[in-house]
Amino acid sequence: MIQKSPSQNNQQLVFGNVYGGVMLPKEVELNKGQNLDLKFQVPDIGKSFKDLINTREVGEFLSGALAGAMTKAVLAPLETIRTRMVVGVGSKSIPGSFIQVIEQHGWQGLWAGNAINMLRIVPTQAVELGTFEWVKRAMTLNQERWNRDGEPKLQFGDITLSFPLSWLSPVGVAGAAAGVAGTLVCHPLEVVKDRLTVRPEDYPNLVVSLNKIYKDGGVGALYSGLCPTLVGMLPYSTCYYFMYDKLKTTYCGAKKKKKLSRVEMLFIGAISGLTSSTISFPLEVARKRLMVGALQGKCPPNMAAALAEVVREEGIMGLYRGWGASTLKVMPNSGITWMFYEAWKDILLVERRHL
């Protein structure tokens, strides 16, 4: 229904019915009998999803997730033994821990907490490796721009502050960012996994563990030990990614190769994991003490106190208690993860290898 507005006869029209109307300019007046054909274009969700999946970032994210899942399926028993030895539960030797777990919980005890471990490691590896690749590319581009256009500056009136950031290693920054991002996203699952591993009789499964932790301390309990975790993660993550990238680049340059074989990836990944783990292991011991100490009724107040407590009770070597088990876990874990990750990247990013 179209009517001329009585108050604005020469300027506007009323378009509508008895329930309401819309004022339109006279220039859009419709002829009698003319239908208003409104067409809506439905977005092609399938094409948008396909375009998203084909991006480099998503390919790296999926490669990290698949690599983490495949690695953890193989190495879960070593993770169980390592955690028990680090926190001081049970036997102090690797064979003794294996035997003790099997006697108390059967063979399935070696995979205690593996379901939550898989839920933890898949998003962790996806976030870490995806973040590492993205930040490394971004930092490399920024450094090229800084070298070309000068360092970034901040001006306050007549005062100009220059930030000499070109000395920063893109790989080191990317490694630190990867560790922080992965920790923030997946720390609650790490807390639950430790409870399942250390006290399976009180925390038998994921649902019970989450409910019990939440009832005891609320959401904050799921992030207990976050600060020491970040403190311990930063040197490990930075060294881990820096060592792998630097060893890979140096080795390829020495051998005049464009890419590594799967065996070479396995070996270089294992070396990078061993080096970074050895450097940061005392912080890992302190972190585990803080996270699990509440269960034993003697939680140190901070990381420095945890380190002092370990040295006081066990001497300097106590800072490396469980290092052997950790090495047995970290080296194959790191090597296999990088091998699977690079393999999945070759599959999922086959059209972007030149990038």
Secondary structure, DSSP 8 states (H G I E B T S, - for coil): -EEE-STTTTTEEEEEETTEEEEEEGGG---TT-----------HHHHHHHHHTSHHHHHHHHHHHHHHHHHHHHHHHHHHHHHHHTT-S-SSHHHHHHHHHHHH-GGGGGTTHHHHHHHHHHHHHHHHHHHHHHHHHHHHHHHHHHHH---EEEETTEEEE---TTS-HHHHHHHHHHHHHHHHHHHHHHHHHHHHH-TTT--SHHHHHHHHHHHHHHHHHTTTHHHHHHHHHHHHHHHHHHHHHHHHHHHHHHT-SS--HHHHHHHHHHHHHHHHHHHHHHHHHHHHHHHHGGGT---SSHHHHHHHHHHHH-GGGGGTTHHHHHHHHHHHHHHHHHHHHHHHHHHTGGGTT-
